[in-house]
Amino acid sequence: MATFSEIDITFLDSFEVNTATNVLNIGYTNNQTGISFLINETIVTTRSQTGEFSVGTDAATQAQFYKDALDLDIVPSGDWEVSISGATVTVKSTLDFIQFQIAAAGFPNNTRITTVFRNHTIPIQRTGGILPARSNYYINRDINDAAITQQIVKIWVESGEFNNNYAQTTPNYRATQLRPSSNWDSFDFAVSQYARDFINPTLPDLSVNLEPSNEGSVIAMSVSTRNNLQAPDQPVLNQVITTLGYSGYNLGAKPIYNKDILLCSTMNQVKKGEKIVVPIFTLGGLSQVVLKGSDGTIIDTVNVTATNFIEDAISYAVFYTDNIDDEYVTVNDQYRFELINECKYDTEVVYFLNRYGAFEGLTFFKTQKESIKVERFGAFKNNYVEGGVYSNKRHLYRNGGVQGRETLRLSSGYVSEAQNAQFEDLLLSDYVFLSDNSPINVDTNSIEKKTRIVDKLISYDISFKMSSDLIQTV
């Protein structure tokens, strides 16, 4: 492959002027922005201004006049080099993110050139941030030529270790998108829906100071595209960390989170003696997670180092509060955790997958109410007559089946208004666990967000269902 992208345009004859389309254009894509451009030169009898080249007498003179025009029009920018050998003009980019797409002339000049591409394989950096796959992420490619009729999209999904040679392996998905009509000027393709097939979040043990995500909870996704006129694939996303988080309307059609600490609220509460769990993004440059007392004294520090393992990208800093007497502590001077001494009620910590795709803990301090809901179905008459008698010891009506599920209603106690975001994410989460790793489902469908101005004291009651039946049927 070329060190930088090159295109050879070989002239087979001189051009004609005053044709329906007098332009010889070179199309290329800037892969840093995904935007496509054209280098246009119009064939005229004698060049008199920028963007024109003179008609020649044969193939060699036509190539020379075209080369002379490019020397004047594009070479001074420093982004291009132009050379000639016989009737072949070579245009070379001096930028490593340029990919040539097409060189074309209108009829009848289109048959008087041939082209050869030597595109540089673009080394794009690993895509930063977190892509939330519960919201659509659209890749976009411009259509700048009538001959472009389709886009081919390849998607790679990885877990375990990052693979810098992912493009050498077979993609997990390959999709073709057809151009709907001739006036369609771009391709837009939602790729996040494919990543959802591979993510299955489970709550880690949270037993060590820096706990990685469980396998399958976090993946890396890569995407490349090309249209029907391009020879090489065009990388778009390179091993971007992807989770089952979600984004709001305000993040647009290409949502990416760039946060170090993945908590919804700056205000949090834990019971004294229980652990503080802080989800973090280790690839964002964070070097330490620091726990400080209310007076600013450092209590504990967890060092963060980026690794080559995808599951380590979202990890959990765990702090124990057994020997802390402060009323509150802070994490990285930004997140506050109140330490509450609850003596009357048994507390319960619910871990839910939040908008960033990380597990966040929410402590319920007050009443807990357990109940059982039983369903009976398929009732039928069970007795029969034999020899003129029947047994009155048998059930005349018998249920075809009985099944039940446990439900749990938890009360938060008084919380900060800033924690409304946590309860919102809890209700929107598909993956919720109790502190003993038991999976549960949120049964509450709506809450009225409370504020200090209107409600003075803020608390919430949330209902849950155990995510399994009482009678095991699997």
C-alpha positions in Angstrom: 0.0 0.0 0.0 1.0 3.6 -0.6 2.6 5.6 2.3 -0.1 8.1 1.5 -3.1 7.8 -0.8 -2.3 8.1 -4.5 -4.4 8.1 -7.7 -3.0 7.6 -11.3 -5.0 9.2 -14.1 -3.8 8.0 -17.5 -5.0 10.0 -20.5 -5.7 7.9 -23.6 -6.4 10.8 -25.9 -6.9 14.6 -25.8 -10.2 15.9 -24.4 -13.1 17.6 -26.2 -14.4 21.0 -25.0 -17.9 22.3 -25.0 -19.4 19.0 -24.1 -22.4 18.4 -21.8 -20.0 17.9 -18.9 -16.7 19.6 -19.2 -15.4 18.7 -15.8 -12.7 16.1 -14.8 -13.2 15.6 -11.0 -11.4 13.6 -8.4 -13.5 12.6 -5.4 -11.9 11.9 -2.0 -13.0 11.5 1.7 -11.5 13.1 4.8 -11.7 10.2 7.2 -11.2 12.4 10.2 -14.5 14.2 9.5 -16.2 11.7 7.2 -16.8 14.5 4.7 -16.3 14.0 1.0 -14.9 16.5 -1.4 -14.2 17.0 -5.1 -11.2 18.4 -7.0 -12.8 19.9 -10.1 -10.9 21.0 -13.3 -12.9 22.2 -16.3 -11.6 21.5 -19.8 -11.4 24.7 -21.9 -9.7 25.8 -25.1 -7.1 27.9 -23.2 -6.9 28.1 -19.4 -7.7 31.6 -18.2 -8.6 31.1 -14.5 -8.4 28.8 -11.5 -10.2 25.5 -12.0 -9.5 25.1 -15.7 -7.1 23.1 -17.9 -6.4 23.6 -21.5 -7.2 21.1 -24.3 -4.2 19.2 -25.6 -3.3 17.8 -29.0 -2.8 14.2 -27.9 -2.7 12.1 -24.7 0.7 13.3 -23.5 0.0 17.0 -24.0 -3.4 16.6 -22.4 -1.8 15.0 -19.4 0.8 17.8 -19.2 -1.9 20.6 -19.3 -3.9 18.8 -16.6 -0.8 18.5 -14.4 0.1 22.1 -15.0 -3.4 23.2 -13.8 -3.2 21.0 -10.6 0.3 22.5 -9.9 -1.3 25.9 -9.8 -4.6 25.1 -8.1 -3.9 22.5 -5.4 -0.2 22.0 -4.9 0.4 25.4 -3.2 -1.8 24.3 -0.2 0.8 21.8 0.8 -1.7 19.0 1.0 -1.0 17.5 -2.4 1.8 16.5 -4.7 1.4 16.0 -8.5 3.8 14.2 -10.8 3.7 13.1 -14.4 5.2 10.2 -16.4 4.3 10.1 -20.0 0.5 10.4 -20.2 -0.1 9.4 -16.6 -0.6 12.1 -13.9 -0.2 11.0 -10.3 -2.0 12.9 -7.5 -0.7 12.1 -4.1 -2.0 13.3 -0.7 0.4 14.5 2.0 -2.2 13.7 4.7 -2.7 10.2 6.0 -6.4 10.5 6.5 -7.3 11.1 2.8 -8.9 8.3 0.8 -9.6 8.6 -2.9 -13.0 7.5 -4.1 -13.4 8.3 -7.8 -12.0 10.1 -10.9 -14.5 10.8 -13.6 -15.1 12.9 -16.7 -18.3 13.6 -18.5 -19.2 12.0 -21.9 -17.4 11.7 -24.3 -14.2 12.3 -22.2 -15.1 9.6 -19.7 -13.7 6.9 -22.0 -10.4 8.8 -22.5 -9.0 8.2 -19.1 -8.2 5.2 -16.9 -7.6 5.3 -13.2 -5.6 3.3 -10.6 -6.1 3.8 -6.8 -3.4 3.2 -4.2 -5.1 4.2 -1.1 -3.3 4.4 2.2 -4.8 2.2 5.0 -5.8 4.8 7.5 -4.5 4.2 11.0 -7.3 5.7 13.0 -6.9 6.0 16.8 -9.2 4.0 19.1 -12.5 5.8 19.4 -12.8 7.5 22.8 -15.7 7.6 25.1 -18.6 5.3 25.8 -21.3 4.5 23.2 -24.7 3.8 24.8 -26.2 1.1 22.7 -29.8 1.4 24.0 -30.0 4.6 21.9 -29.3 4.6 18.2 -25.9 5.7 16.9 -25.9 6.7 13.3 -22.8 6.6 11.0 -23.0 8.9 8.1 -21.4 8.9 4.6 -22.0 11.6 2.0 -23.1 10.7 -1.6 -21.2 12.9 -4.0 -21.6 10.9 -7.2 -24.6 9.7 -9.2 -22.9 6.3 -9.6 -22.9 5.6 -5.9 -25.8 3.3 -5.3 -25.0 1.4 -2.1 -23.1 1.4 1.1 -21.6 -1.7 2.6 -21.2 -1.7 6.4 -19.0 -4.1 8.4 -19.3 -4.4 12.2 -16.9 -6.1 14.5 -17.8 -6.8 18.2 -15.1 -7.9 20.7 -14.8 -8.8 24.4 -11.8 -9.9 26.3 -8.7 -8.2 24.9 -8.5 -5.3 22.4 -7.5 -6.6 19.0 -5.6 -4.0 17.0 -5.9 -6.2 13.9 -9.7 -6.6 14.1 -10.1 -5.7 10.4 -8.2 -8.9 9.5 -10.9 -11.0 11.1 -14.4 -11.8 9.8 -16.9 -9.1 10.8 -19.8 -10.1 13.1 -22.2 -8.4 10.7 -22.1 -7.2 7.2 -25.0 -5.2 5.9 -25.7 -3.5 2.5 -27.7 -0.2 2.4 -29.2 0.7 -0.9 -29.5 4.4 -2.0 -33.3 5.0 -1.9 -33.3 7.5 -4.8 -31.0 9.5 -7.0 -31.6 12.7 -5.0 -30.6 11.1 -1.7 -27.4 12.8 -0.7 -26.1 10.7 2.2 -26.2 7.3 3.9 -27.3 7.1 7.5 -27.0 3.7 9.2 -27.8 2.8 12.9 -25.1 0.5 14.2 -25.8 0.4 17.9 -28.7 -2.1 17.5 -26.2 -4.7 16.3 -24.1 -4.3 19.5 -27.1 -5.0 21.7 -27.0 -8.6 20.6 -23.7 -9.1 22.4 -24.1 -7.3 25.7 -25.4 -9.1 28.7 -24.7 -7.1 31.9 -24.3 -8.9 35.2 -23.3 -7.4 38.6 -19.7 -8.1 39.6 -18.7 -9.3 43.0 -17.5 -5.8 44.2 -15.2 -7.5 46.7 -11.8 -5.8 45.7 -10.7 -2.2 45.6 -10.8 -2.1 41.8 -13.3 -4.5 40.3 -13.6 -5.0 36.5 -16.9 -5.5 34.8 -18.0 -9.1 34.3 -17.4 -10.6 30.8 -20.1 -9.6 28.4 -21.1 -6.5 30.3 -18.9 -4.3 28.2 -17.8 -4.8 24.6 -15.7 -2.9 22.0 -17.3 -2.2 18.6 -15.6 -1.3 15.3 -17.3 -0.2 12.1 -16.1 0.4 8.6 -17.9 1.3 5.4 -17.4 1.6 1.7 -19.6 2.4 -1.2 -19.8 0.6 -4.5 -17.1 2.8 -6.1 -14.5 2.4 -3.3 -12.0 -0.4 -3.2 -10.8 -0.2 0.5 -13.0 -0.1 3.5 -13.2 3.3 5.3 -12.9 2.9 9.1 -15.5 4.9 11.1 -15.4 3.6 14.7 -12.3 1.8 16.1 -13.0 -0.3 19.1 -15.3 2.1 20.9 -16.4 1.0 24.4 -20.0 0.1 24.1 -22.5 -0.6 26.9 -26.2 -1.0 27.4 -26.5 2.6 28.5 -28.8 5.1 26.9 -28.7 8.8 25.9 -31.2 11.6 25.9 -32.5 13.6 22.9 -30.0 16.4 23.6 -27.0 14.2 22.7 -28.2 13.8 19.1 -27.8 11.0 16.7 -24.2 10.2 17.6 -24.3 9.9 21.4 -20.9 9.4 23.2 -20.3 9.9 26.9 -17.0 11.2 28.0 -17.0 10.9 31.8 -14.5 9.5 34.3 -16.9 8.8 37.2 -20.1 7.2 36.0 -22.6 8.2 38.7 -25.9 9.8 37.9 -26.0 12.0 41.0 -23.4 14.1 42.9 -25.3 13.3 46.1 -25.5 9.7 47.4 -26.2 7.9 50.6 -24.8 4.7 52.2 -25.3 3.0 55.5 -22.3 3.4 57.9 -20.2 0.3 57.7 -21.3 -0.6 54.2 -19.2 -0.1 51.1 -19.1 2.8 48.6 -19.1 1.6 45.0 -18.0 4.1 42.4 -18.2 3.1 38.7 -15.4 4.6 36.6 -14.3 4.8 33.0 -10.6 3.8 33.1 -9.8 4.9 29.5 -10.6 8.6 30.0 -7.3 9.5 31.7 -8.4 9.1 35.3 -5.4 8.2 37.4 -6.9 8.0 40.9 -10.2 7.7 42.8 -9.7 9.5 46.1 -12.0 9.2 49.2 -11.8 12.1 51.6 -13.4 12.9 54.9 -15.6 15.9 55.6 -12.5 17.9 56.6 -10.7 17.1 53.4 -8.4 14.5 54.8 -7.5 11.6 52.4 -9.0 8.4 53.8 -8.3 6.0 50.9 -7.0 6.0 47.3 -7.6 3.6 44.4 -5.1 3.9 41.6 -6.4 3.5 38.1 -4.4 2.2 35.2 -5.7 1.5 31.7 -5.3 -2.0 30.5 -5.7 -3.9 27.2 -8.8 -5.8 28.6 -12.1 -4.5 27.4 -13.9 -5.4 30.6 -11.5 -3.2 32.6 -12.6 -0.1 30.7 -15.6 0.2 33.1 -14.4 -0.8 36.6 -15.6 -0.2 40.1 -13.6 1.5 42.9 -14.8 0.0 46.2 -14.3 1.8 49.5 -15.2 0.3 52.9 -16.6 2.7 55.6 -16.3 0.5 58.7 -13.9 2.8 60.5 -15.1 6.1 59.2 -16.8 8.4 61.7 -17.6 11.4 59.5 -21.1 12.3 58.6 -20.2 12.4 54.9 -17.2 11.6 52.6 -16.4 12.9 49.1 -15.0 11.1 46.0 -12.7 13.2 43.9 -14.0 16.3 45.6 -17.2 16.1 43.5 -19.4 13.3 44.6 -20.7 13.3 48.2 -21.8 10.2 50.1 -23.7 10.7 53.4 -23.0 8.0 55.9 -26.3 7.3 57.7 -26.5 5.3 60.9 -29.8 3.4 60.5 -30.6 1.4 63.6 -34.3 0.5 63.2 -34.7 -0.9 59.7 -32.8 -3.3 57.6 -31.3 -1.5 54.7 -31.2 -2.8 51.1 -28.8 -1.7 48.3 -30.3 -2.0 44.8 -27.8 -2.0 42.0 -29.1 -0.9 38.6 -27.5 -0.4 35.2 -27.6 3.4 34.7 -27.6 5.6 31.6 -23.8 5.1 31.2 -24.1 1.3 31.2 -22.5 0.9 34.6 -24.0 -0.5 37.8 -24.8 2.1 40.4 -25.9 1.5 44.0 -29.0 3.0 45.6 -29.6 2.4 49.3 -33.2 2.1 50.6 -33.1 2.8 54.3 -36.7 2.5 55.6 -39.5 -0.1 55.5 -39.3 -3.3 53.5 -42.5 -5.2 52.7 -42.4 -8.6 51.1 -45.4 -10.3 49.5 -46.2 -13.2 47.3 -48.5 -13.1 44.3 -49.8 -16.5 43.2 -51.5 -17.3 39.9 -53.7 -20.4 39.4 -54.7 -21.4 35.9 -56.2 -24.2 33.9 -58.9 -25.4 36.5 -60.6 -28.6 35.4 -62.9 -31.3 36.8 -60.7 -34.1 38.1 -63.1 -36.9 39.3 -64.8 -39.8 37.4 -67.3 -42.5 38.0 -66.2 -46.2 37.9 -68.4 -49.1 38.7 -71.3 -46.7 39.6 -69.3 -44.9 42.3 -66.7 -42.1 42.6 -64.2 -41.2 45.2 -65.2 -38.3 47.4 -61.6 -38.0 48.5 -60.5 -36.6 45.2 -60.6 -32.9 44.2 -63.5 -32.4 41.9 -61.9 -29.1 40.7 -58.2 -29.2 40.2 -55.8 -26.4 39.0 -53.8 -27.2 35.9 -50.9 -25.2 37.4 -49.9 -22.9 40.2 -47.1 -20.4 40.0 -46.0 -17.5 42.2 -43.5 -14.6 42.4 -42.2 -12.7 45.4 -42.6 -9.0 45.4 -40.6 -6.4 47.4 -41.6 -2.9 48.3 -38.7 -0.6 49.5 -38.8 2.8 51.0 -35.8 5.1 50.4 -36.1 7.3 53.4 -35.3 11.0 52.9 -33.1 11.7 50.0 -31.6 14.8 48.2 -33.4 16.3 45.3 -30.2 15.7 43.2 -30.9 11.9 43.6 -34.0 12.2 41.4 -31.8 11.2 38.5 -31.0 7.9 40.2 -34.6 7.0 40.6 -35.3 7.9 37.0 -32.5 5.6 35.8 -33.7 2.9 38.2 -37.1 2.9 36.6 -35.6 2.9 33.1 -33.1 0.1 33.8 -33.5 -3.4 32.4 -30.8 -4.9 34.7 -31.4 -4.5 38.5 -29.9 -6.6 41.3 -30.1 -6.8 45.0 -26.8 -6.6 47.0 -26.7 -10.5 47.1 -26.7 -10.6 43.3 -30.3 -11.7 43.1 -31.8 -10.3 39.8 -35.0 -8.3 40.3 -37.4 -6.3 38.1 -38.8 -2.9 38.8 -42.5 -3.1 39.1 -43.2 0.6 39.7 -44.1 2.2 36.4 -44.1 5.9 37.4 -43.0 8.3 40.1 -43.7 12.0 40.6 -40.4 13.8 40.9 -40.3 15.6 44.2 -38.6 18.9 45.0 -37.6 20.6 48.2 -39.7 23.7 47.3 -42.9 21.8 46.8 -42.6 18.7 48.8 -40.1 19.8 51.5 -39.0 16.2 52.4 -38.3 13.9 49.5 -38.7 10.1 49.7 -39.8 7.4 47.3 -41.4 3.9 47.6 -40.4 1.5 44.8 -41.9 -1.9 44.1 -39.9 -4.8 42.7 -40.6 -8.4 41.5 -38.1 -11.2 41.9 -36.8 -12.1 38.4 -37.7 -15.8 38.9 -40.7 -17.9 39.9 -41.1 -19.5 43.2 -41.5 -22.9 41.6 -38.4 -23.6 39.5 -39.4 -24.6 35.9 -36.2 -24.1 33.9 
